[in-house]
Amino acid sequence: MSTLRTVGRLTGWACIAIGGIQLAGGARGEPGMTDDATVDSHVRFMGPVFPGYGVAWLDAVADDEPDLDRMRLLAGLMALGGIGRLATRATLGRPHRFHDLLLAVELAAPVVTEVAGHRERRGR
């Protein structure tokens, strides 16, 4: 299996799992979240959106040749989420430490996608 396909599948399945945890667990499903009704409602609403995003990753790698352009778009959206986390840091301060890991993954997504895409093109 190609590195690019592996990146897409791992990302897709991780997003599906995370969204399922958010839908089922609400605010209690993620470290550091306040357990009030507003936050819980928002997390449970957004929960199903994340598996949809994961399905888009899986679909981008479903064909014999992964769709690098779509993967770039999806990775860019993930990086935008990371930029949103940076905005929170600038305006409200540092969130729970768990969000540092998420931030690193979100900002690394485009780089990992590009490296995997480059390796795939070079291997052909």
ABEGO torsion letter per residue (X at the ends): XBAAAAAAAAAAAAAAAAAAAAAAAEAAABBGBBBBAAAAAAAAAAAAAAAAAAAAAAAAAABABBBAAAAAAAAAAAAAAAAAAAAAAAAAEBBBAAAAAAAAAAAAAAAAAAAAAAAAAAAX
